[in-house]
Amino acid sequence: MGGAIATHLAKEREVSGLLVIDVVEGTALEALEFMEGMATNRKKSFTDPSEVIDWYLKGGMVKNRESLRMTVGG
């Protein structure tokens, strides 16, 4: 679903280029344990988008603040 969301946002914001990388099944299966922990331990609510961005950066899931800012939006 992430690729679909990124594509939709890129179209809305008139982004000049977008690279969507598909994860192969083996890699996805290896990441399952990590993803389950992330989903279980995530905060249930955030007060504003900057709090979401800080949470992702702190967890090391994404390292690019600008990328997160564009993804999280409003």
VOVOLO-105164 format. One record per residue: x, y, z of N, C-alpha, C, CB in turn; residue in one letter; residue number from 1. Coordinates in nm, 2 decimals. Glycine has a CB too. Layout:
BEGIN
+--------+--------+--------+--------+--------+--------+--------+--------+--------+--------+--------+--------+------+-----+
|   n.xx |   n.yy |   n.zz |  ca.xx |  ca.yy |  ca.zz |   c.xx |   c.yy |   c.zz |  cb.xx |  cb.yy |  cb.zz | code | pos |
+--------+--------+--------+--------+--------+--------+--------+--------+--------+--------+--------+--------+------+-----+
|      X |      Y |      Z |      X |      Y |      Z |      X |      Y |      Z |      X |      Y |      Z |    A | NUM |
...
+--------+--------+--------+--------+--------+--------+--------+--------+--------+--------+--------+--------+------+-----+
This chain:
BEGIN
+--------+--------+--------+--------+--------+--------+--------+--------+--------+--------+--------+--------+------+-----+
|   n.xx |   n.yy |   n.zz |  ca.xx |  ca.yy |  ca.zz |   c.xx |   c.yy |   c.zz |  cb.xx |  cb.yy |  cb.zz | code | pos |
+--------+--------+--------+--------+--------+--------+--------+--------+--------+--------+--------+--------+------+-----+
|   0.08 |  -0.12 |   0.00 |   0.00 |   0.00 |   0.00 |   0.09 |   0.13 |   0.00 |  -0.09 |   0.00 |   0.12 |    M |   1 |
|   0.21 |   0.12 |   0.05 |   0.29 |   0.24 |   0.05 |   0.32 |   0.30 |  -0.08 |   0.42 |   0.20 |   0.12 |    G |   2 |
|   0.34 |   0.21 |  -0.18 |   0.37 |   0.25 |  -0.32 |   0.25 |   0.33 |  -0.38 |   0.41 |   0.14 |  -0.41 |    G |   3 |
|   0.13 |   0.28 |  -0.35 |   0.01 |   0.34 |  -0.40 |  -0.01 |   0.48 |  -0.34 |  -0.12 |   0.25 |  -0.37 |    A |   4 |
|   0.02 |   0.49 |  -0.21 |   0.00 |   0.61 |  -0.14 |   0.10 |   0.71 |  -0.19 |   0.02 |   0.60 |   0.02 |    I |   5 |
|   0.23 |   0.67 |  -0.20 |   0.33 |   0.76 |  -0.26 |   0.30 |   0.81 |  -0.39 |   0.47 |   0.69 |  -0.26 |    A |   6 |
|   0.25 |   0.72 |  -0.48 |   0.21 |   0.76 |  -0.62 |   0.10 |   0.86 |  -0.61 |   0.17 |   0.64 |  -0.70 |    T |   7 |
|   0.00 |   0.84 |  -0.53 |  -0.11 |   0.93 |  -0.52 |  -0.06 |   1.07 |  -0.47 |  -0.22 |   0.88 |  -0.42 |    H |   8 |
|   0.02 |   1.07 |  -0.37 |   0.07 |   1.20 |  -0.32 |   0.16 |   1.27 |  -0.42 |   0.15 |   1.18 |  -0.19 |    L |   9 |
|   0.24 |   1.19 |  -0.49 |   0.33 |   1.25 |  -0.59 |   0.25 |   1.32 |  -0.70 |   0.42 |   1.15 |  -0.65 |    A |  10 |
|   0.14 |   1.26 |  -0.74 |   0.05 |   1.32 |  -0.84 |  -0.01 |   1.45 |  -0.79 |  -0.06 |   1.22 |  -0.88 |    K |  11 |
|  -0.06 |   1.44 |  -0.66 |  -0.12 |   1.56 |  -0.60 |  -0.03 |   1.68 |  -0.59 |  -0.18 |   1.53 |  -0.47 |    E |  12 |
|   0.10 |   1.65 |  -0.56 |   0.19 |   1.76 |  -0.53 |   0.28 |   1.79 |  -0.65 |   0.28 |   1.72 |  -0.41 |    R |  13 |
|   0.25 |   1.73 |  -0.76 |   0.32 |   1.76 |  -0.89 |   0.47 |   1.73 |  -0.87 |   0.30 |   1.90 |  -0.93 |    E |  14 |
|   0.51 |   1.62 |  -0.81 |   0.64 |   1.57 |  -0.80 |   0.70 |   1.54 |  -0.93 |   0.66 |   1.45 |  -0.70 |    V |  15 |
|   0.82 |   1.58 |  -0.96 |   0.88 |   1.56 |  -1.10 |   0.93 |   1.41 |  -1.11 |   0.99 |   1.65 |  -1.12 |    S |  16 |
|   0.95 |   1.34 |  -1.01 |   1.00 |   1.21 |  -1.02 |   0.97 |   1.13 |  -0.89 |   1.15 |   1.20 |  -1.05 |    G |  17 |
|   0.95 |   0.99 |  -0.91 |   0.92 |   0.91 |  -0.80 |   0.98 |   0.77 |  -0.83 |   0.77 |   0.90 |  -0.77 |    L |  18 |
|   1.05 |   0.71 |  -0.73 |   1.10 |   0.58 |  -0.74 |   1.03 |   0.49 |  -0.64 |   1.26 |   0.58 |  -0.72 |    L |  19 |
|   0.97 |   0.39 |  -0.68 |   0.90 |   0.29 |  -0.60 |   0.97 |   0.16 |  -0.61 |   0.75 |   0.28 |  -0.63 |    V |  20 |
|   1.02 |   0.11 |  -0.50 |   1.10 |  -0.02 |  -0.50 |   1.01 |  -0.13 |  -0.43 |   1.23 |   0.00 |  -0.42 |    I |  21 |
|   1.00 |  -0.24 |  -0.50 |   0.91 |  -0.35 |  -0.45 |   1.00 |  -0.44 |  -0.37 |   0.85 |  -0.42 |  -0.57 |    D |  22 |
|   0.96 |  -0.48 |  -0.25 |   1.03 |  -0.57 |  -0.17 |   1.00 |  -0.71 |  -0.21 |   1.00 |  -0.54 |  -0.02 |    V |  23 |
|   1.10 |  -0.79 |  -0.23 |   1.08 |  -0.93 |  -0.26 |   1.02 |  -1.01 |  -0.14 |   1.21 |  -1.00 |  -0.32 |    V |  24 |
|   0.95 |  -1.11 |  -0.17 |   0.88 |  -1.19 |  -0.07 |   0.97 |  -1.23 |   0.05 |   0.82 |  -1.31 |  -0.13 |    E |  25 |
|   1.09 |  -1.28 |   0.02 |   1.19 |  -1.33 |   0.12 |   1.22 |  -1.22 |   0.22 |   1.31 |  -1.38 |   0.06 |    G |  26 |
|   1.25 |  -1.10 |   0.17 |   1.29 |  -0.99 |   0.25 |   1.17 |  -0.95 |   0.34 |   1.33 |  -0.87 |   0.16 |    T |  27 |
|   1.05 |  -0.95 |   0.28 |   0.93 |  -0.91 |   0.35 |   0.91 |  -1.01 |   0.47 |   0.81 |  -0.91 |   0.26 |    A |  28 |
|   0.93 |  -1.14 |   0.44 |   0.91 |  -1.24 |   0.55 |   1.01 |  -1.22 |   0.66 |   0.92 |  -1.38 |   0.49 |    L |  29 |
|   1.13 |  -1.19 |   0.63 |   1.24 |  -1.17 |   0.73 |   1.20 |  -1.05 |   0.81 |   1.37 |  -1.15 |   0.66 |    E |  30 |
|   1.14 |  -0.95 |   0.76 |   1.11 |  -0.82 |   0.83 |   0.98 |  -0.84 |   0.91 |   1.09 |  -0.71 |   0.73 |    A |  31 |
|   0.91 |  -0.95 |   0.90 |   0.78 |  -0.96 |   0.97 |   0.79 |  -0.95 |   1.12 |   0.72 |  -1.09 |   0.93 |    L |  32 |
|   0.89 |  -1.01 |   1.18 |   0.90 |  -1.00 |   1.32 |   0.92 |  -0.85 |   1.37 |   1.02 |  -1.09 |   1.37 |    E |  33 |
|   1.01 |  -0.78 |   1.29 |   1.03 |  -0.64 |   1.32 |   0.91 |  -0.56 |   1.31 |   1.15 |  -0.58 |   1.23 |    F |  34 |
|   0.83 |  -0.59 |   1.20 |   0.71 |  -0.51 |   1.17 |   0.60 |  -0.54 |   1.28 |   0.65 |  -0.55 |   1.04 |    M |  35 |
|   0.59 |  -0.66 |   1.33 |   0.50 |  -0.69 |   1.43 |   0.53 |  -0.61 |   1.56 |   0.50 |  -0.84 |   1.46 |    E |  36 |
|   0.66 |  -0.61 |   1.59 |   0.70 |  -0.53 |   1.71 |   0.67 |  -0.39 |   1.70 |   0.85 |  -0.56 |   1.74 |    G |  37 |
|   0.70 |  -0.33 |   1.58 |   0.67 |  -0.19 |   1.55 |   0.52 |  -0.16 |   1.56 |   0.72 |  -0.15 |   1.41 |    M |  38 |
|   0.44 |  -0.25 |   1.51 |   0.30 |  -0.22 |   1.51 |   0.24 |  -0.23 |   1.65 |   0.22 |  -0.32 |   1.42 |    A |  39 |
|   0.30 |  -0.33 |   1.73 |   0.25 |  -0.35 |   1.87 |   0.29 |  -0.23 |   1.96 |   0.31 |  -0.48 |   1.92 |    T |  40 |
|   0.41 |  -0.18 |   1.94 |   0.47 |  -0.08 |   2.02 |   0.44 |   0.07 |   1.98 |   0.61 |  -0.10 |   2.04 |    N |  41 |
|   0.37 |   0.08 |   1.87 |   0.35 |   0.22 |   1.82 |   0.25 |   0.30 |   1.91 |   0.29 |   0.21 |   1.67 |    R |  42 |
|   0.27 |   0.43 |   1.90 |   0.18 |   0.51 |   1.98 |   0.04 |   0.50 |   1.91 |   0.23 |   0.66 |   1.98 |    K |  43 |
|  -0.06 |   0.52 |   1.99 |  -0.20 |   0.51 |   1.95 |  -0.25 |   0.64 |   1.88 |  -0.29 |   0.46 |   2.06 |    K |  44 |
|  -0.19 |   0.75 |   1.92 |  -0.23 |   0.88 |   1.87 |  -0.11 |   0.97 |   1.87 |  -0.35 |   0.93 |   1.94 |    S |  45 |
|  -0.12 |   1.07 |   1.79 |  -0.02 |   1.18 |   1.78 |  -0.09 |   1.31 |   1.79 |   0.07 |   1.17 |   1.65 |    F |  46 |
|  -0.02 |   1.41 |   1.84 |  -0.08 |   1.55 |   1.85 |  -0.07 |   1.63 |   1.72 |  -0.02 |   1.62 |   1.97 |    T |  47 |
|   0.04 |   1.60 |   1.65 |   0.05 |   1.67 |   1.52 |   0.15 |   1.60 |   1.43 |   0.10 |   1.82 |   1.55 |    D |  48 |
|   0.16 |   1.63 |   1.30 |   0.25 |   1.56 |   1.21 |   0.40 |   1.56 |   1.25 |   0.24 |   1.62 |   1.07 |    P |  49 |
|   0.44 |   1.66 |   1.32 |   0.59 |   1.66 |   1.36 |   0.62 |   1.56 |   1.46 |   0.63 |   1.80 |   1.41 |    S |  50 |
|   0.52 |   1.52 |   1.54 |   0.54 |   1.42 |   1.64 |   0.55 |   1.28 |   1.57 |   0.42 |   1.42 |   1.74 |    E |  51 |
|   0.47 |   1.26 |   1.46 |   0.48 |   1.14 |   1.39 |   0.62 |   1.13 |   1.33 |   0.37 |   1.13 |   1.28 |    V |  52 |
|   0.67 |   1.24 |   1.27 |   0.80 |   1.24 |   1.20 |   0.91 |   1.21 |   1.31 |   0.83 |   1.38 |   1.14 |    I |  53 |
|   0.90 |   1.27 |   1.42 |   1.00 |   1.24 |   1.53 |   1.00 |   1.10 |   1.57 |   0.98 |   1.34 |   1.65 |    D |  54 |
|   0.88 |   1.04 |   1.58 |   0.87 |   0.90 |   1.62 |   0.94 |   0.81 |   1.52 |   0.72 |   0.86 |   1.64 |    W |  55 |
|   0.91 |   0.83 |   1.39 |   0.98 |   0.75 |   1.29 |   1.13 |   0.76 |   1.29 |   0.92 |   0.78 |   1.15 |    Y |  56 |
|   1.18 |   0.89 |   1.31 |   1.32 |   0.91 |   1.31 |   1.39 |   0.84 |   1.43 |   1.35 |   1.06 |   1.31 |    L |  57 |
|   1.32 |   0.86 |   1.55 |   1.38 |   0.80 |   1.67 |   1.39 |   0.65 |   1.66 |   1.29 |   0.84 |   1.79 |    K |  58 |
|   1.29 |   0.59 |   1.59 |   1.28 |   0.44 |   1.58 |   1.38 |   0.39 |   1.47 |   1.15 |   0.39 |   1.55 |    G |  59 |
|   1.44 |   0.48 |   1.40 |   1.53 |   0.44 |   1.29 |   1.47 |   0.37 |   1.17 |   1.63 |   0.34 |   1.35 |    G |  60 |
|   1.34 |   0.38 |   1.16 |   1.27 |   0.32 |   1.05 |   1.29 |   0.39 |   0.92 |   1.12 |   0.30 |   1.07 |    M |  61 |
|   1.30 |   0.52 |   0.93 |   1.33 |   0.61 |   0.82 |   1.43 |   0.71 |   0.87 |   1.20 |   0.68 |   0.76 |    V |  62 |
|   1.53 |   0.75 |   0.78 |   1.63 |   0.84 |   0.83 |   1.62 |   0.98 |   0.76 |   1.77 |   0.78 |   0.80 |    K |  63 |
|   1.54 |   1.00 |   0.67 |   1.53 |   1.12 |   0.59 |   1.41 |   1.20 |   0.64 |   1.52 |   1.09 |   0.44 |    N |  64 |
|   1.43 |   1.31 |   0.71 |   1.32 |   1.39 |   0.77 |   1.24 |   1.45 |   0.65 |   1.38 |   1.51 |   0.85 |    R |  65 |
|   1.30 |   1.50 |   0.55 |   1.23 |   1.56 |   0.44 |   1.13 |   1.46 |   0.37 |   1.32 |   1.62 |   0.33 |    E |  66 |
|   1.18 |   1.33 |   0.36 |   1.10 |   1.23 |   0.30 |   0.98 |   1.20 |   0.39 |   1.18 |   1.10 |   0.29 |    S |  67 |
|   1.00 |   1.20 |   0.52 |   0.89 |   1.18 |   0.62 |   0.79 |   1.30 |   0.61 |   0.94 |   1.16 |   0.76 |    L |  68 |
|   0.84 |   1.42 |   0.60 |   0.76 |   1.54 |   0.60 |   0.66 |   1.53 |   0.48 |   0.84 |   1.66 |   0.59 |    R |  69 |
|   0.71 |   1.48 |   0.37 |   0.63 |   1.47 |   0.25 |   0.53 |   1.36 |   0.26 |   0.72 |   1.45 |   0.12 |    M |  70 |
|   0.57 |   1.25 |   0.32 |   0.48 |   1.13 |   0.34 |   0.37 |   1.16 |   0.44 |   0.56 |   1.01 |   0.38 |    T |  71 |
|   0.41 |   1.22 |   0.55 |   0.31 |   1.23 |   0.66 |   0.21 |   1.34 |   0.62 |   0.38 |   1.27 |   0.79 |    V |  72 |
|   0.25 |   1.45 |   0.56 |   0.16 |   1.55 |   0.52 |   0.08 |   1.61 |   0.64 |   0.07 |   1.50 |   0.41 |    G |  73 |
|  -0.05 |   1.64 |   0.61 |  -0.13 |   1.69 |   0.72 |  -0.20 |   1.58 |   0.80 |  -0.24 |   1.78 |   0.66 |    G |  74 |
+--------+--------+--------+--------+--------+--------+--------+--------+--------+--------+--------+--------+------+-----+
